[in-house]
């Protein structure tokens, strides 16, 4: 038997698959089918595209677990099939995304990008836009944009060449303050709007090397120096002739453009900072070497002179007095709010209600949490809130009326009925994140309400101002902070059964979150002015326990007497002991040395009521009879003093009697308003909507 003869092998397949070519194109049967399918979609003659197909379309098999398969079936990217250097550019960008923690990378999208680059025969994408291909659906375009940005950023860092206009400053390239570093990749200031190139490049150098800055400062710099460029261009002064007059013109324009003092000061400060930096910086000093030193911001000459903002002069919101009748009028008409649906109507009413009842800053009200209520050991409700100013920590628990507590619970139930689940008491529905309403939302709801109130129920009567004078109050001047100031004034006016303030200044300062003690004391000054004005209009008189009128000199009233919570004590030994040696154990209403002012009638009534409560409690626990009789006698003595005051007032001339009656009524009304709760009807909204079919 003869030995087998080895036949000559044919030409191998051009695709490098290891099989022989079986077609005129030099490909095996499998790759011939693939090539013809691709070539049929091309507009040129078939024969000239085999090399293009191998370079731009053909992918060799990949061996996985000993089994040959295709890259396409695995949605894999063979970076090595791309030409250099684009293979490394694309691979670097993908790795940079991974290092940056961007884990969501769709392999199908990446393969689409790879195939497009290979089919177009791209060798580099540096300096391109969207990798040179703008077509494709949104997700592909976003991936291309991100990859392009990372490739260009790395190339600039490696080559030291930045082809972008250096008058466009991108925030992502800057040394921003830590709290400002999460900015968009395209966020920038475009200084090409500044016509004088040397000014634009000076501002750009300050932005890049004069930091760290924050985003608002950079935006302000663009606006401020656009104004500087405009003024200097109109004046036509050459750079080597600029002087004090030119800077004065710039500052006048800034004062006119930004009348608010705080904003004006910021713009002037930024103008000075850029000039100071540009004169000493190596990259810009050549522009400024011939600019006279007189062209500079002088602290005294160019100080901001605009109208101060409410928060600029005092971080504790300077005191603004809003008369209590005005606040009551506004809140008594809160049912006028109607925003179309029960939910939005209730939300607006509750927001304004809590702003008035709790007196927090606007940002503190909208940031109340769903669990903002807590209780003490006796079950009394408190409001938990977080300060909206440094150090941004939980504020002291705020005691609230039961009506306020019930209102919050009703609002929470309304939210639950509408399927609203959030950690915030007033959540927003914008975006996917669980977030609270913005400060502007509360401001907007109040403005809407006041417009309705002014048109449908205007307040036309004069009211007493902070100095005791009558004023016609403009309802349109009310803002959320008016409720905060009115709340603090109520606490300052509140008094106990003896007519003594129940809110000491240090307590009020803590509850309001004031930094300045002077801000807190402004509310007590209003009470003092009000009382002083009422007393100044009346004759100086005191009454003893027998109803006898005792004349005295107000200027010398503090000598030889001890001021009590109600009235004064003239007993010599007690006065000598500075009030620490009372012979009747402070049962002042029964002491012959006790004098009371007619204006203190409501305080005497409060004290009598307090004694009556003590009597009833003592009787309930079955205390000894002599204690009950003692309390009854003290109650009778209070009644005698009140009767003596009434008799004295009745004996006055009609004009004097009218004055003292008005003063007494005003003082009693102020004390009553200070501690009264307030109630609005939320359930009525739902009932009304059910009757007219609203959702």
C-alpha positions in Angstrom: 0.0 0.0 0.0 1.4 3.3 -1.0 2.0 6.2 1.4 -0.6 9.1 1.4 0.5 12.2 -0.6 0.3 15.6 1.1 -1.6 17.9 -1.1 -0.6 21.6 -1.6 -2.5 23.9 0.7 -4.6 26.7 -0.8 -4.3 30.5 -0.1 -5.3 31.3 3.6 -8.3 33.5 4.3 -7.5 37.2 4.4 -9.5 37.4 7.7 -6.8 35.4 9.4 -9.2 32.8 10.7 -6.9 29.8 9.7 -9.2 28.5 7.0 -8.4 28.4 3.3 -9.8 31.0 0.9 -12.7 29.7 -1.1 -13.8 32.7 -3.0 -12.3 35.2 -5.4 -12.2 37.8 -2.7 -9.6 35.7 -0.8 -11.9 34.9 2.1 -13.3 31.6 3.5 -16.9 30.8 2.9 -18.0 32.2 6.3 -16.2 35.5 6.0 -17.3 35.7 2.3 -20.9 35.8 3.4 -20.1 38.4 6.1 -18.2 40.6 3.6 -20.9 40.4 0.9 -23.6 41.3 3.4 -21.6 44.4 4.4 -20.5 45.3 0.9 -24.1 45.2 -0.3 -24.8 48.1 1.9 -22.0 50.2 0.5 -22.4 52.5 -2.6 -19.0 51.7 -4.2 -17.9 48.8 -6.3 -17.4 45.6 -4.3 -13.9 44.7 -5.2 -12.2 47.7 -3.7 -13.6 47.2 -0.1 -12.0 44.0 1.2 -9.2 45.8 2.9 -11.6 48.4 4.3 -13.9 45.7 5.6 -11.0 43.9 7.4 -9.8 47.2 8.9 -13.1 48.7 9.9 -15.7 45.9 10.2 -14.1 42.5 10.7 -13.7 41.2 14.2 -11.9 37.9 14.9 -13.4 35.3 17.1 -12.6 35.4 20.8 -12.0 32.1 22.6 -13.9 31.8 25.9 -13.5 28.6 27.9 -12.1 26.9 24.8 -15.1 27.8 22.7 -14.8 30.3 19.9 -17.4 33.1 20.0 -17.8 36.6 18.6 -17.3 40.0 20.4 -20.7 41.0 19.2 -22.5 38.1 21.0 -20.8 39.1 24.2 -21.4 42.9 23.7 -17.6 43.3 24.2 -15.3 46.0 22.9 -11.9 44.9 21.3 -10.1 48.2 21.9 -7.0 46.8 20.1 -8.8 46.7 16.7 -9.0 50.6 16.8 -6.1 52.4 15.3 -3.7 54.3 17.5 -4.0 56.5 19.4 -7.8 56.5 19.5 -7.7 53.0 21.1 -5.8 54.4 24.1 -7.9 57.5 24.2 -11.1 55.5 24.5 -9.7 53.0 26.9 -8.4 55.9 29.2 -11.8 57.6 29.2 -13.6 54.4 30.2 -11.0 53.8 33.0 -11.3 57.4 34.2 -15.1 57.0 34.5 -14.5 53.9 36.6 -12.0 55.6 38.9 -14.5 58.5 39.3 -17.0 56.0 40.7 -19.4 56.1 37.7 -20.4 52.5 37.8 -23.4 52.6 35.4 -21.7 51.9 32.1 -23.9 50.2 29.6 -21.7 47.8 27.5 -24.1 48.1 24.5 -23.7 51.9 24.4 -19.9 51.6 24.6 -19.9 49.1 21.8 -22.0 51.5 19.7 -19.4 54.2 20.3 -16.6 51.8 19.5 -18.2 50.6 16.2 -18.9 54.1 15.1 -15.2 55.2 15.7 -13.9 52.1 13.9 -16.2 52.3 10.9 -15.4 56.0 10.4 -11.7 55.2 10.5 -11.0 57.8 13.3 -7.4 57.9 14.5 -7.9 60.5 17.3 -10.8 62.4 18.9 -8.8 65.0 20.7 -10.5 68.4 20.2 -13.6 66.9 18.6 -17.2 67.4 19.7 -19.1 64.3 20.9 -16.2 62.1 19.5 -16.9 63.6 16.0 -20.4 62.1 15.8 -23.6 64.0 16.8 -26.1 61.4 15.7 -27.6 58.8 18.0 -30.1 58.7 20.8 -29.8 60.7 24.0 -27.9 58.1 26.0 -25.3 57.6 23.3 -24.8 61.3 23.0 -24.4 61.7 26.8 -21.8 58.9 26.9 -19.9 60.5 24.0 -20.0 63.9 25.7 -18.6 62.4 28.9 -15.9 60.4 27.1 -14.9 63.5 25.0 -14.6 65.7 28.1 -12.3 63.2 29.9 -10.1 62.7 26.8 -9.7 66.5 26.2 -9.1 67.2 29.9 -6.3 64.5 30.0 -4.8 65.8 26.8 -4.7 69.4 28.1 -3.0 68.2 31.3 -0.5 66.0 29.4 0.4 68.4 26.6 0.1 71.7 28.5 -1.9 73.1 25.5 -5.4 74.4 26.0 -7.0 75.2 22.6 -10.1 76.8 24.3 -10.5 80.5 24.5 -8.8 81.6 27.8 -11.4 84.2 28.3 -13.9 81.4 29.0 -13.4 80.2 32.5 -14.9 76.8 33.4 -15.7 76.3 37.1 -14.7 72.6 36.9 -11.1 73.7 36.2 -10.9 76.1 39.2 -9.9 75.7 42.8 -13.4 76.3 44.3 -14.3 76.3 47.9 -15.2 72.9 49.3 -18.9 73.6 49.4 -18.9 74.7 45.7 -17.1 71.9 44.0 -20.1 70.0 42.8 -20.7 72.1 39.6 -21.7 71.1 36.1 -19.0 70.4 33.6 -20.2 73.2 31.3 -20.7 75.8 34.1 -18.6 78.8 33.3 -18.3 82.6 33.0 -17.8 83.9 29.5 -15.6 87.0 29.6 -15.7 87.4 25.9 -18.5 89.9 26.6 -15.8 92.3 27.9 -14.7 94.2 24.8 -11.3 95.3 26.1 -9.1 92.2 25.9 -6.7 93.2 28.7 -9.5 93.6 31.2 -11.0 90.2 30.2 -7.7 88.4 30.6 -7.1 90.1 34.0 -10.4 88.9 35.3 -9.8 85.4 33.9 -6.4 85.2 35.6 -7.9 86.3 38.9 -10.6 83.7 38.6 -8.0 80.9 37.8 -5.3 81.8 40.3 -6.7 84.2 42.9 -8.9 81.6 44.6 -10.4 79.7 46.1 -13.6 81.3 45.0 -17.3 80.4 45.1 -19.6 80.4 42.2 -21.7 83.5 43.2 -18.4 85.5 43.5 -17.3 84.4 40.0 -20.7 85.4 38.5 -20.5 88.7 40.3 -17.1 89.3 38.8 -18.4 88.9 35.3 -21.2 91.4 35.9 -19.0 93.9 37.7 -16.2 93.9 35.1 -18.7 94.0 32.2 -19.9 97.3 33.8 -16.3 98.5 34.2 -15.6 97.7 30.5 -18.7 99.5 29.5 -17.9 102.7 31.5 -14.3 102.9 30.4 -15.2 102.3 26.7 -17.7 105.2 26.9 -15.2 107.5 28.5 -12.5 106.5 25.9 -9.6 107.0 28.4 -6.5 105.1 27.3 -5.2 102.6 29.9 -2.1 104.6 30.6 -4.2 107.6 31.4 -6.8 106.1 33.8 -7.2 107.8 37.1 -9.4 108.7 40.0 -12.1 110.3 37.8 -12.4 107.0 35.8 -12.8 105.0 39.0 -15.3 107.5 40.3 -17.3 107.0 37.2 -17.2 103.2 37.6 -18.4 103.4 41.2 -21.2 105.8 40.3 -22.4 103.4 37.6 -22.2 100.5 40.1 -24.2 102.4 42.7 -26.9 103.2 40.1 -27.0 99.6 38.8 -27.0 97.9 42.2 -28.9 100.2 44.7 -28.9 97.5 47.4 -26.0 98.3 49.8 -25.0 94.6 50.4 -24.8 93.8 46.6 -23.2 97.1 45.8 -20.5 96.5 48.4 -19.8 93.0 46.9 -19.4 94.4 43.4 -17.1 97.2 44.5 -15.0 94.8 46.6 -14.6 92.4 43.6 -13.5 95.3 41.3 -10.8 96.2 43.9 -9.7 92.5 44.3 -9.2 92.0 40.6 -7.1 95.2 40.2 -5.0 94.3 43.2 -4.4 90.8 41.9 -3.7 91.8 38.3 -1.1 94.3 39.3 1.1 91.7 41.1 0.3 88.6 39.0 3.1 87.7 36.5 0.7 86.8 33.7 -1.2 90.1 33.8 1.2 92.6 35.2 2.3 93.5 31.7 -1.2 94.9 31.1 -1.1 97.0 34.2 2.5 98.3 34.3 1.5 101.5 32.5 -1.9 101.9 34.3 -1.5 104.7 36.9 -1.8 103.7 40.6 -4.6 106.2 41.0 -6.9 103.9 39.2 -7.9 101.9 42.3 -10.8 101.4 44.7 -10.3 103.6 47.7 -12.1 102.2 50.8 -13.4 105.6 52.1 -14.0 107.3 48.8 -15.7 104.4 47.1 -17.7 102.9 50.0 -21.1 101.4 49.2 -23.9 103.9 49.8 -27.0 102.0 48.7 -30.1 101.1 50.7 -29.3 98.5 53.4 -31.0 95.2 53.1 -33.0 93.9 56.0 -30.3 91.4 56.9 -27.2 93.4 56.1 -27.1 95.6 59.2 -27.9 92.9 61.7 -27.7 89.1 61.2 -30.6 88.8 63.7 -33.1 90.6 61.3 -33.5 94.1 62.6 -36.6 94.8 64.7 -39.7 95.7 62.7 -42.9 96.4 64.5 -46.1 95.1 63.1 -49.1 96.0 65.2 -51.0 93.1 66.8 -54.4 94.2 65.3 -52.9 93.9 61.8 -51.7 90.4 62.4 -55.0 89.4 63.9 -56.8 90.9 60.9 -54.7 88.9 58.5 -55.1 85.6 60.3 -58.8 86.1 60.8 -59.2 86.2 57.0 -57.0 83.2 56.2 -60.0 81.4 54.9 -59.8 83.6 51.8 -56.9 81.4 50.6 -58.1 79.1 47.8 -55.5 77.5 45.5 -57.9 75.3 43.5 -57.4 71.9 45.3 -58.0 70.9 48.9 -54.4 69.8 49.3 -52.7 73.0 48.0 -55.2 75.2 49.8 -54.6 73.5 53.1 -50.9 73.6 52.6 -50.8 77.3 52.0 -53.0 78.0 55.1 -51.0 75.7 57.4 -47.7 77.3 56.2 -48.8 80.8 57.0 -50.5 79.6 60.2 -47.3 78.0 61.5 -45.2 81.0 60.5 -47.4 83.3 62.6 -48.0 80.9 65.5 -44.3 79.7 65.9 -42.3 82.7 64.8 -39.5 80.8 63.1 -37.5 82.1 60.2 -38.9 81.4 56.8 -36.3 78.8 56.0 -36.9 77.2 59.4 -40.7 76.9 58.8 -40.4 75.2 55.4 -37.7 72.8 56.8 -39.9 71.4 59.6 -39.7 67.7 59.7 -42.6 65.3 59.8 -41.7 64.4 63.4 -41.5 68.0 64.5 -43.7 67.5 67.6 -42.5 66.2 70.9 -44.1 66.1 74.4 -42.9 66.6 78.0 -43.7 64.4 81.0 -47.1 66.0 81.4 -48.0 65.6 77.7 -47.7 69.3 76.8 -46.7 69.7 73.1 -43.5 71.2 71.8 -42.2 72.1 68.4 -38.8 70.7 67.3 -37.0 72.9 64.7 -33.6 73.4 63.3 -31.8 76.7 63.2 -31.3 78.1 59.7 -28.1 80.0 60.7 -24.8 78.8 62.0 -24.3 76.5 63.7 -27.4 75.0 62.0 -28.2 72.8 64.9 -31.6 71.9 66.6 -33.1 74.9 68.3 -34.5 74.8 71.8 -37.9 73.1 72.0 -40.7 75.6 71.5 -43.8 75.3 73.6 -46.9 75.5 71.4 -50.7 75.8 72.1 -52.8 72.6 71.8 -54.6 74.2 68.9 -51.2 74.5 67.0 -50.5 70.9 67.8 -53.9 69.8 66.5 -53.4 71.8 63.3 -50.1 70.0 62.6 -51.7 66.6 63.2 -54.6 67.5 60.9 -52.2 68.6 58.1 -50.3 65.3 58.5 -53.6 63.4 58.2 -54.5 65.3 55.0 -51.1 64.4 53.5 -51.7 60.7 54.4 -55.1 60.9 52.8 -53.5 62.2 49.6 -50.8 59.5 49.6 -47.9 61.9 50.4 -45.0 60.2 52.1 -42.0 62.4 53.1 -39.6 63.2 55.9 -40.6 66.8 55.5 -43.8 68.5 56.9 -44.1 70.5 53.6 -42.6 68.4 50.8 -42.2 69.4 47.2 -43.0 67.3 44.3 -40.3 68.5 41.9 -37.7 65.9 40.9 -37.1 62.5 42.3 -35.5 63.5 45.6 -37.5 64.0 48.8 -37.1 67.7 49.5 -38.9 70.4 51.4 -40.6 73.5 50.0 -38.3 76.5 49.2 -38.4 79.7 51.1 -39.8 81.4 48.0 -42.8 79.1 48.1 -43.9 80.5 51.5 -43.2 84.1 50.3 -45.3 83.5 47.2 -48.3 82.1 49.0 -48.3 85.0 51.4 -48.1 87.5 48.6 -51.0 85.8 46.9 -53.0 85.9 50.1 -52.3 89.6 50.8 -53.4 90.6 47.3 -56.7 88.9 47.9 -57.0 90.4 51.4 -56.3 94.0 50.2 -58.9 93.7 47.5 -61.6 91.9 49.5 -61.0 92.9 53.1 -58.8 95.9 53.4 -57.8 97.2 56.9 -58.8 100.9 56.8 -58.5 101.9 60.4 -55.4 103.5 62.0 -53.5 101.4 64.5 -51.0 102.2 67.2 -47.3 102.2 66.1 -44.3 101.2 68.1 -44.0 104.8 69.5 -47.7 104.9 70.4 -48.6 107.1 67.5 -51.5 106.2 65.2 -50.5 105.0 61.7 -52.3 103.6 58.7 -50.6 100.3 58.1 -49.9 99.1 54.5 -50.9 95.4 54.4 -48.6 94.9 51.3 -45.6 95.5 53.5 -46.2 92.3 55.5 -43.8 89.4 54.8 -43.1 86.2 56.6 -40.7 88.0 58.9 -43.5 90.3 60.0 -45.1 87.2 61.7 -41.7 86.4 63.3 -41.4 89.9 64.8 -45.0 89.8 65.9 -44.4 86.5 67.6 -41.5 87.8 69.6 -43.5 90.9 70.5 -46.2 88.7 71.9 -43.8 86.8 74.1 -42.3 90.1 75.3 -45.8 91.3 76.2 -47.0 88.1 77.9 -47.5 88.5 81.6 -48.5 86.2 84.5 -51.2 86.6 87.1 -49.2 89.3 88.8 -48.7 91.3 85.6 -45.0 90.2 85.4 -43.5 89.2 82.1 -43.4 85.5 81.7 -40.6 85.6 79.1 -37.3 86.9 80.5 -35.1 88.5 77.8 -32.5 85.6 77.9 -35.3 83.1 77.3 -36.7 85.1 74.4 -33.3 85.4 72.9 -32.8 81.7 73.1 -36.2 80.9 71.6 -35.7 83.3 68.7 -32.1 82.3 68.0 -30.9 85.9 68.2 -27.1 86.5 68.2 -27.5 90.0 69.5 -29.0 90.8 72.9 -29.9 94.3 71.6 -32.2 92.7 69.0 -34.1 90.9 71.7 -34.4 93.9 74.0 -36.0 95.9 71.1 -39.3 94.0 71.8 -39.3 94.9 75.5 -38.7 98.5 74.6 -42.0 98.6 72.7 -43.8 97.4 75.8 -42.0 100.0 78.0 -42.8 102.8 75.6 -46.4 101.8 75.4 -46.8 101.7 79.2 -44.9 105.0 79.7 -47.1 106.7 77.1 -50.3 105.5 78.8 -49.1 106.6 82.2 -47.8 110.0 81.0 -51.4 110.9 79.8 -52.8 110.3 83.3 -52.5 112.2 86.6 -49.9 110.7 89.0 -51.9 108.9 91.6 -51.6 105.9 93.9 -54.3 104.2 96.1 -53.9 102.4 99.4 -55.9 99.4 100.7 -58.5 101.8 102.1 -59.2 103.4 98.7 -57.5 106.7 99.8 -55.8 108.5 96.9 -52.1 109.2 97.6 -50.4 111.8 95.4 -46.7 111.2 94.5 -44.0 112.4 92.2 -43.2 109.9 89.4 -39.6 111.1 89.3 -39.1 110.3 93.0 -41.3 107.2 93.1 -38.2 105.0 93.3 -37.0 106.6 96.6 -38.4 105.3 99.9 -40.4 102.6 98.1 -40.0 99.0 96.8 -41.4 98.1 93.4 -43.5 95.0 93.5 -44.9 92.8 90.8 -48.1 94.8 91.3 -47.9 98.2 93.0 -45.3 99.5 95.5 -44.4 98.9 99.1 -43.7 101.8 101.5 -43.2 99.9 104.8 -39.9 101.4 106.2 -38.3 98.2 107.5 -39.0 96.3 104.3 -37.8 99.2 102.2 -34.6 99.3 104.3 -34.1 95.5 103.8 -34.6 96.0 100.0 -37.8 93.9 100.1 -36.5 91.0 102.1 -38.3 91.8 105.4 -42.0 91.7 104.7 -44.2 91.6 107.9 -47.2 90.0 106.1 -45.4 87.4 104.1 -46.0 89.3 100.8 -49.7 89.4 101.1 -49.4 92.9 99.8 -53.1 93.5 99.1 -53.7 93.3 102.8 -50.9 95.6 103.9 -51.6 99.3 104.8 -48.3 100.3 103.3 -49.2 98.9 99.9 -50.0 101.4 97.1 -51.4 100.5 93.7 -51.7 102.5 90.5 -55.1 102.7 88.8 -53.4 101.4 85.6 -52.6 98.2 87.4 -56.3 97.3 87.7 -56.1 94.3 85.3 -53.0 93.0 87.2 -55.0 93.2 90.4 -57.8 91.2 88.7 -55.3 88.6 87.6 -54.0 88.4 91.1 -57.5 87.9 92.5 -58.2 85.2 90.0 -54.9 83.5 91.0 -55.9 83.6 94.7 -59.3 82.1 93.8 -57.6 79.2 92.0 -55.4 78.7 95.1 -58.4 78.7 97.3 -60.3 76.1 95.2 -57.2 73.9 95.2 -56.7 74.2 98.9 -60.4 73.4 99.5 -60.2 70.4 97.2 -57.4 68.9 99.3 -59.4 69.6 102.5 -56.8 71.9 104.1 -57.4 73.6 107.5 -60.1 76.2 107.8 -57.8 79.0 108.9 -55.9 78.7 105.6 -59.1 78.9 103.6 -60.2 81.9 105.6 -56.8 83.5 105.0 -57.1 83.1 101.3 -60.7 84.4 101.3 -59.6 87.5 103.2 -56.9 88.1 100.6 -59.4 87.7 97.8 -61.7 90.2 99.6 -58.8 92.7 99.9 -58.1 92.4 96.2 -61.8 93.1 95.5 -61.7 96.1 97.8 -58.7 97.5 95.9 -60.4 96.9 92.6 -63.5 98.6 93.9 -61.5 101.5 95.1 -59.8 101.9 91.7 -63.3 101.8 90.0 -64.6 104.4 92.4 -61.6 106.6 91.8 -62.0 106.4 88.1 -65.7 107.1 88.4 -65.0 110.2 90.4 -62.7 111.7 87.7 -63.7 114.3 85.1 -65.1 112.7 82.0 -62.0 113.6 79.9 -59.6 112.1 82.5 -61.9 109.1 83.0 -62.0 108.4 79.3 -58.2 108.5 79.1 -57.7 106.1 81.9 -60.4 103.7 80.7 -58.8 103.7 77.2 -55.3 103.0 78.8 -56.7 100.2 80.9 -58.5 98.6 78.0 -55.3 98.9 75.8 -53.1 97.3 78.5 -55.6 94.5 79.1 -56.0 93.8 75.4 -52.2 93.6 74.9 -51.8 91.1 77.7 -54.7 89.1 76.5 -53.5 88.9 72.9 -50.0 87.8 74.0 -51.2 84.4 75.2 -54.3 83.6 73.2 -54.2 80.5 71.0 -55.5 80.6 67.4 -57.5 78.1 65.4 -58.2 77.7 61.7 -60.5 75.1 60.1 -58.7 72.7 57.8 -61.4 70.0 57.7 -63.8 72.6 56.2 -61.7 72.7 53.1 -62.2 69.0 52.5 -65.9 69.2 53.2 -66.3 72.1 50.7 -64.3 70.3 48.0 -66.4 67.1 48.5 -69.6 69.2 48.0 -68.4 70.8 44.7 -66.6 67.8 43.4 -63.0 69.1 43.6 -60.1 66.7 44.2 
